[in-house]
Amino acid sequence: MSQETTYLELSEADGAAHKFYEVVVDDTALTLRYGRIGDQGQVKTTTYPDNARARAAAAKKIGEKVRKGYAPAVPGVRQKRPVSRRQIVSTRSTARTAPVLWRYASGAPAFGIFVDGQHCMVGNEHGVITTLDHDARVLDQVRLPDGVKCIVADDAWLYAGCDDGNVYDLSGKVPRVAYAIAPDIDIYWLDIHDGVLGVADADGGIAAIDHEDEFLWRRPGRGRAAWMVRCDADALYHGHSQGVTGYDWRTGRELWHTRTGSVLFGWQERDAVFAGTGTREVVRLRKDGRAEQTYRCDAPVFSCATAEDGRYVFAGDNQSSIYCFDAAGNRLWKLGTGCGSAYSMQFHDDRLYVVTTSGYLACIDASEPAIRAAEAGTVPEVVDVKAPARQPEPAAWTTVEVVTDDRGGVVVQCVDDGGRLRVHVLSDGYRRDWSVQFPKGIREPGARYLVTEVREAGRGGFYRAYGDIRRLR
């Protein structure tokens, strides 16, 4: 099979950029080489199950670079330029330090966070997802192939969206590819409700994808750099450079648009969505698009979260400070994290959990006595938790255990339906005409599988596989 090479350059007259990016597909191997023009650059090689997937990954990488201004070029024509370095200005918070109870050093900048009654999860740019309990004991680690942008929950399911364009189901022993997004979509953020995935991308686009990994609709959006998407039973709420837009999740019809500052993060409660903006404020919007309240910070807002129903509103800025407001917009406190700016955050049981630019998952005591003590200069001694000495290898998500006993689970079968692989339940008590939401990478025509559980989707019409999946011989 012949080797395919694409060579791109980005060279701006003012010297701000003078870079190359080379993509080589050789059978199942994808090799990326990149750096400043005239240098050898860095090299990264990834192997895929087949040539088609390697080419799809290459197309995604090329698309990302072309959208950023790279263009085809001939190596060696442009010459090396001298490097002019920009001084980095510290963004350390000048506020007093927050009462951090513990912090876990994940080893790389972290965007992904999920917290519930039992677990605290952080996903970082190295693709490592670590699960801890609320006392900071490391319970589990898994490594995905590329950086984790977000971790989202949908009823009993947990999903992680990654830089490789895939969304992984984390509900079983091994992560499985639940959604394979189109190669030309550079995912910035995602959310999911009852199996319908909402995807916001680098170009400001918005898409809804159903349980069979097929587009319900896709739109260019009103702005660029879309860092917010939130989903509920009625709509997708899309935050981008021009504000927040609501769409009907079934049809993609625009329901409303509200101008705000450029949106850098989004949160939602039952009756409202919250947009953290580059104009130093969090904006609370009703779900009909009407602005209700603003919460003013001192710097651009990287992240936000709320206590239940917006009783308290929290924000993290790009200077490593975190804020708390009451529902009416009054600032209650501002404190520094001591471990970087909060890329994402979540509030649970009087604690605020943040993941930061420095790669920490930090647990902050947000109770009133602890905050008052911190404002007076008294904070607890931080418990520093280190990552395990040996990081896990990337998960083999196409490997399936083989069993012969079909007891202790639900039997499903994969069939070829007009060129598309669908999965249906064979066990008694289920509708045979409904499809099953099932991982993509392990589907084989005619194969039977034993699934821990199969649950009806909330809106009906299909089932969702939950738990471990084994192949029946």
Residue, then its C-alpha position, 0 to 999 in steps of 0.5 A: m500500500s503506497q505511502e500518503t504524505t501531506y505537507l503544510e506550512l503556516s508562515e505569517a509576514d509579522g513573524a508570529a507564526h513560521k511553522f510546518y505540519e507533515v502528515v504521513v499515512d503508511d498502511t495503518a500507521l499515522t506519523l505526524r511531524y511538526g515544528r518551526i520551519g527549518d527545524q527537524g521538529q517533533v515526531k509522533t506515530t500512532t497505529y490504527p486497526d486499519n488503513a481507513r481509520a488511519r486515513a480518517a485520523a489524518a484527514k481530521k488532523i489536516g482539517e484542523k490545520v487548514r482551518k487554522g491557516y496552514a496551506p500546502a507547501v513544498p519542503g525547503v522553499r521557505q527558510k528558517r527564521p530566528v526565534s523571538r520569544r515573548q515574555i510570559v506574564s504570571t497570572r497567579s492570583t493576588a487573593r488569599t488562598a482558598p481552603v484546599l483540603w486536598r489536591y491530586a497532581s494528574g501530570a498534565p493540564a486538565f479539562g475533564i471533571f466529574v463528581d458524584g456521591q462516590h467518585c471524583m474524576v479528572g481527565n487530562e491532556h495526556g488522556v489519563i482519567t483518574t478516579l478518586d474517592h472524596d478522601a483523595r484515595v486513588l481508586d482507578q486509572v484508565r488511559l485513552p489515546d488522546g487528551v480528554k476534553c470533558i467527562v459528562a454523565d447521562d443517567a447511569w452512563l459516563y462518557a469522555g470526549c477526546d482529541d482523537g474525535n471519539v467519545y468513550d463510554l466509561s460504564g464498563k470495565v474497558p472504555r468503548v467507543a460510543y460515538a465516532i465524530a466526523p473527522d472534520i469536527d474539532i471537538y471543543w466541548l460536548d454534552i449528552h441527554d438520553g443518548v443524544l450527543g451535542v457537539a460544539d467545535a472549534d469553528g463555532g459549529i453545533a451538531a446533534i448525534d443520535h444513539e446510532d452515531e448518526f447526525l440528526w442535524r449539523r449547523p455552522g452556528r453564529g460564532r466561532a470557538a464554541w466552548m459551551v454546549r448543554c443539553d436537556a429534554d427540549a434543547l441544545y444550548h450553544g455558547h460561542s464567540q457571539g453569545v448563547t443560542g438555543y436549538d431544538w435538539r430534534t430538528g436543529r431549528e434555532l429557538w433563540h439567540t442572546r448576545t453575551g461576551s465570548v463564551l468560554f464555558g457553560w453550565q446548566e440547572r433545571d430552569a437556567v443556563f450559565a455562560g462564563t465569558g471573556t468579558r469577565e462575567v457569568v451570565r444567567l439565562r432562562k431557557d427561553g433565552r432571556a438574560e436574568q442576572t450577571y455575576r461580575c468577576d475581575a478577569p475573563v472567566f474560564s469556568c463556572a458552576t452552581a449549587e442546586d438551582g443556582r442558589y450559589v454561583f461559582a466562577g474561575d478566572n484566568q488568574s487562578s482566582i475562584y469566586c462565589f456569588d449569591a443568586a442575586g449577583n452579590r459577590l460573597w468571596k474571592l480566593g486563589t486556588g494556589c494550583g492554577s486557573a480552573y478550566s472546569m469545576q463542579f460543586h458537590d456537598d459543600r465542596l467545590y472541585v476544580v481541575t486546573t491549568s497546572g493539572y490538579l484536581a483540587c477539593i475546596d471546602a466551600s462551607e461558610p466557616a472554612i471560607r471565613a477562616a480563609e479570608a482571615g488567613t487561616v487555611p487547612e494543611v493541603v494533602d498533596v496526592k501524587a499520581p501512581a508511579r506507573q501510568p496505565e497503557p492506552a485501553a484496548w477498547t476493541t478487545v472483547e472477552v469470549v464466554t460460552d455461558d449466556r446466563g447472568g446477562v442479556v443476549v444481543q446480536c449484531v446484524d447487517d441492516g442495509g450496509r449498517l451494523r445494528v444490534h438487537v436484543l435476542s433475550d425474552g422480554y424485549r422488543r426485537d424491532w428496537s436497536v441497542q446503543f452499542p459500542k462501534g469498534i466491536r460490532e461484527p455481523g452475526a456475532r452475539y454478545l452478553v451484556t450486563e444490562v439493557r435499559e430502555a432509553g428515557r424517551g423510548g424507541f431504543y435500548r442502551a447497553y450498560g456495563d460489561i460486554r462479552r462475546l458469546r461463542 
